[in-house]
């Protein structure tokens, strides 16, 4: 067998090759940015899949330049660009440059955060960022702790694992445990109940009020019913920034209920956690300091690249429910500060470096100002749309979403029913994607089809967003002429 070629390894001997490869990649990316005319090309799944399936992965290309050219054709040319002001679909933020510098260093050094002897200074930088964020949330200095995770779903899963562990420590059987959360909460809460062996019935959805916030009266009634039925509430999950409406559940009132019933209080602030850096809107999270745990997604409203999330806990002792000790990795008697002791992951990237460089370059107030900008943008857009005769809006957001739909009043003359109106708005969204000039999301409100703007781009203006609405209006008018085809 011939000796392997070693010039591809990241190594001092190959510094020239590394520099060349990275430079070519940056040039490709910058050249692509210069040619963009919208957030997407609108490529179909079939068209995207076909050339990928034709690639022979067993036979490499001639060199790195050829590989980059192939990647450009298969992915980059049709990538979705979140920095474009016409992208307003999901909770994907444009990212700040200091975090991209961090990504470069993270990938090259390839630090793994599981044990001290693989991460050294990274261990303490991550711990410092956890402590800094937890302090901003109002957790007590003596006991607070946490861990970086891959995303909000994992953070929520681990929080509920800890809540389950605390209940089991009191001797409560697994089949009697229940999680209570808003009907508008993230799907990962119900999914976590299944993953934790509690079954789908263990996740109880609490109705929301007219503003789509958790109804605390209904919560207390559900807690009472659990007690009467011999069930044990293991956790109540409040949402600080629902995915659809960007609203924040009444944290103080929920904290009161949790205190009265001795229940773990978790706040899913994956979306709204960026308010911790906002001097203007930090008060919207008042009450979060009373929780037992918090989910924070830095890759949403802190403008970090995926992935960058964290779980914060009030009491570090509760992290024991996620601990496992292996003699070959983190023996119980180890004196080193091993992060794997409190993580669901073993091998884990040094994602904290991205946030560290961002804070040390920009400072938290500037990050908060970015979030304040998109919050103010969403509020202005909502006010404008709320008086448009052909647009129906749902509820004001405390963050940066606007839920709406096209409802041209002239279409009423055709007898357009609710199902047909839903079909019309779905077609509008699909046609916008195919046109490549705008990307918006969709959701349902009380079973009715709506569209959604998720505004996370601080460079977007009211004019940019109203241009998206004008696309919706134009497509709605043209599609509306074909209404008889969709009337049921």
VENZIQUI-V730100 format. One record per pair of residues at least 12 apart in sequence whose C-alpha atoms are under 6 Angstrom apart, sorted by the first residue. I is the first residue (numbers start at 1). J is the second residue. D is the distance in Angstrom with one decimal. If there is no record, write none. Layout:
# VENZIQUI-V730100
I,J,D ; I,J,D
This chain:
# VENZIQUI-V730100
38,437,5.1 ; 39,80,5.6 ; 39,81,4.9 ; 39,84,5.4 ; 39,87,5.7 ; 40,80,5.0 ; 40,436,4.9 ; 41,78,5.6 ; 41,436,4.7 ; 42,433,5.0 ; 42,434,4.2 ; 42,435,5.9 ; 42,436,4.6 ; 82,94,5.3 ; 85,460,4.8 ; 86,438,4.8 ; 87,438,5.7 ; 87,439,4.9 ; 88,439,5.8 ; 88,440,5.0 ; 88,453,5.0 ; 88,454,4.8 ; 88,455,5.5 ; 89,439,5.7 ; 89,440,4.0 ; 89,441,4.3 ; 89,453,5.7 ; 89,454,5.3 ; 90,454,5.8 ; 93,300,5.7 ; 93,303,5.7 ; 93,456,5.4 ; 95,303,4.7 ; 95,304,5.2 ; 95,305,5.8 ; 98,357,5.7 ; 98,358,5.1 ; 99,354,4.3 ; 99,358,5.7 ; 102,353,5.8 ; 102,354,4.6 ; 112,347,5.6 ; 112,348,5.2 ; 112,349,5.4 ; 113,348,5.2 ; 114,339,5.2 ; 114,340,4.4 ; 114,346,5.5 ; 114,347,5.7 ; 115,338,4.3 ; 115,339,5.8 ; 116,337,5.9 ; 116,338,5.3 ; 126,352,5.5 ; 130,146,6.0 ; 137,289,5.6 ; 138,289,4.7 ; 139,289,5.7 ; 139,314,5.7 ; 143,315,4.9 ; 143,316,5.6 ; 144,313,5.8 ; 144,314,4.6 ; 144,315,5.3 ; 144,316,5.7 ; 145,312,6.0 ; 145,313,5.3 ; 145,316,5.1 ; 146,311,5.3 ; 146,312,4.2 ; 146,313,5.5 ; 147,310,5.6 ; 147,311,5.5 ; 148,309,5.6 ; 148,310,4.1 ; 149,309,5.0 ; 149,310,5.1 ; 150,307,5.5 ; 150,309,5.8 ; 151,309,4.8 ; 152,270,5.7 ; 152,297,5.9 ; 153,188,5.4 ; 155,295,5.6 ; 155,311,5.1 ; 157,192,5.3 ; 162,321,5.6 ; 163,234,6.0 ; 163,264,6.0 ; 164,234,6.0 ; 165,321,5.7 ; 176,231,4.8 ; 176,232,5.7 ; 177,232,4.9 ; 177,233,5.8 ; 177,234,5.6 ; 178,202,4.6 ; 178,233,4.7 ; 178,234,5.5 ; 179,202,6.0 ; 179,203,4.9 ; 179,233,6.0 ; 179,234,5.7 ; 179,235,5.0 ; 179,236,5.9 ; 180,203,5.9 ; 180,204,4.8 ; 180,236,4.7 ; 181,205,5.3 ; 181,206,5.7 ; 181,236,5.8 ; 181,237,4.8 ; 182,205,5.4 ; 182,206,4.7 ; 182,214,5.2 ; 183,205,4.7 ; 183,206,5.3 ; 183,207,5.5 ; 190,203,5.3 ; 213,249,4.9 ; 214,249,5.5 ; 234,263,5.9 ; 235,263,5.5 ; 235,264,4.5 ; 235,265,5.8 ; 236,265,5.2 ; 237,266,4.8 ; 237,267,5.6 ; 238,267,4.8 ; 239,267,5.7 ; 239,268,4.8 ; 240,268,5.9 ; 240,269,4.6 ; 240,272,5.3 ; 241,271,5.2 ; 241,272,4.8 ; 245,397,5.6 ; 245,401,5.9 ; 246,397,5.1 ; 246,398,5.7 ; 246,399,4.9 ; 246,401,5.7 ; 247,397,5.5 ; 247,398,5.1 ; 251,287,5.0 ; 252,287,4.7 ; 265,291,4.9 ; 265,292,5.3 ; 266,291,5.8 ; 266,292,5.8 ; 266,293,4.8 ; 266,294,5.8 ; 267,294,4.8 ; 268,294,5.9 ; 268,295,4.9 ; 269,295,5.2 ; 269,296,5.3 ; 270,295,5.4 ; 270,296,4.4 ; 270,297,4.4 ; 273,296,5.3 ; 274,301,4.8 ; 274,302,5.5 ; 277,364,5.5 ; 277,368,4.6 ; 278,368,4.0 ; 292,313,5.8 ; 292,314,5.1 ; 293,312,5.4 ; 293,313,4.3 ; 294,311,5.8 ; 294,312,5.0 ; 295,311,4.9 ; 296,309,5.6 ; 296,310,5.2 ; 297,309,4.2 ; 308,351,5.8 ; 319,342,5.7 ; 322,342,5.6 ; 323,341,5.0 ; 323,342,5.3 ; 370,458,5.5 ; 373,458,5.8 ; 374,400,5.9 ; 374,456,5.8 ; 374,458,5.6 ; 375,399,5.1 ; 375,400,4.7 ; 378,400,5.0 ; 390,406,5.9 ; 390,407,4.9 ; 390,408,4.2 ; 391,405,5.7 ; 391,406,4.8 ; 391,407,5.5 ; 392,404,5.3 ; 392,405,5.4 ; 400,455,5.3 ; 401,453,5.5 ; 401,454,4.5 ; 401,455,6.0 ; 402,452,5.7 ; 402,453,5.0 ; 403,451,5.9 ; 403,452,4.4 ; 404,450,5.7 ; 404,451,5.3 ; 404,452,6.0 ; 405,450,5.0 ; 405,451,5.3 ; 420,486,5.5 ; 420,487,5.4 ; 422,449,4.8 ; 428,475,5.7 ; 440,453,5.8
